[in-house]
Amino acid sequence: MLLGVYQKTHDRKWLEESLPAIESYYRFWTQEPHLTPSTGLSRYFDLGDGPAPEVVSAERDPSGPSP
């Protein structure tokens, strides 16, 4: 994606300024808990506590939380 932007704009300064974010994002997905050592593949891993907000909201009806 970044290469596509650079090919359109030829903005080398933007590309150089983007490098720290690119490296940070790469490290995020290529280290545990996102990296699965047995397969070498990255995966989504929820770092939060409790159910995801979209699950909680799906359990509500128009009058409020489900019993």
C-alpha positions as CSV (number, residue, x, y, z in Angstrom):
1,M,0.0,0.0,0.0
2,L,2.8,2.4,0.9
3,L,4.6,1.6,-2.3
4,G,1.4,2.4,-4.2
5,V,1.2,5.8,-2.6
6,Y,4.8,6.5,-3.2
7,Q,4.5,5.5,-6.9
8,K,1.6,8.0,-7.3
9,T,3.2,10.9,-5.3
10,H,6.9,10.3,-5.5
11,D,7.1,12.0,-2.1
12,R,10.2,10.5,-0.6
13,K,10.0,12.7,2.5
14,W,6.6,11.2,3.3
15,L,7.9,7.7,2.7
16,E,10.9,8.3,5.0
17,E,8.6,9.8,7.7
18,S,6.3,6.7,7.5
19,L,9.1,4.3,8.2
20,P,8.9,4.3,12.1
21,A,5.1,3.6,11.9
22,I,5.7,0.8,9.3
23,E,8.4,-0.8,11.5
24,S,6.2,-0.6,14.7
25,Y,3.2,-2.1,12.9
26,Y,5.4,-4.9,11.5
27,R,6.8,-5.7,15.0
28,F,3.3,-5.7,16.5
29,W,2.1,-8.5,14.1
30,T,5.4,-10.5,14.1
31,Q,5.8,-11.0,17.8
32,E,3.8,-13.0,20.4
33,P,1.0,-13.1,21.2
34,H,0.1,-12.2,17.6
35,L,2.7,-14.5,16.1
36,T,1.9,-18.2,16.5
37,P,5.3,-20.0,17.0
38,S,4.1,-23.4,15.8
39,T,2.9,-22.1,12.4
40,G,4.9,-18.9,12.0
41,L,1.7,-17.1,11.1
42,S,0.3,-14.0,12.7
43,R,-3.2,-13.8,14.1
44,Y,-5.6,-11.5,15.9
45,F,-5.2,-11.7,19.6
46,D,-7.5,-9.7,21.9
47,L,-5.5,-8.1,24.7
48,G,-8.5,-6.8,26.6
49,D,-10.5,-8.3,29.5
50,G,-14.1,-9.5,29.1
51,P,-16.3,-9.9,26.1
52,A,-15.8,-7.6,23.0
53,P,-18.1,-4.6,23.0
54,E,-19.9,-5.8,19.9
55,V,-20.8,-9.0,21.7
56,V,-22.2,-7.2,24.7
57,S,-24.2,-4.8,22.5
58,A,-25.6,-7.8,20.6
59,E,-26.9,-9.2,23.9
60,R,-29.2,-6.2,24.4
61,D,-32.7,-5.7,23.4
62,P,-34.6,-2.4,22.9
63,S,-35.5,-2.3,26.6
64,G,-31.9,-2.8,27.8
65,P,-29.6,-5.7,28.8
66,S,-30.9,-9.3,28.4
67,P,-31.7,-11.2,31.6
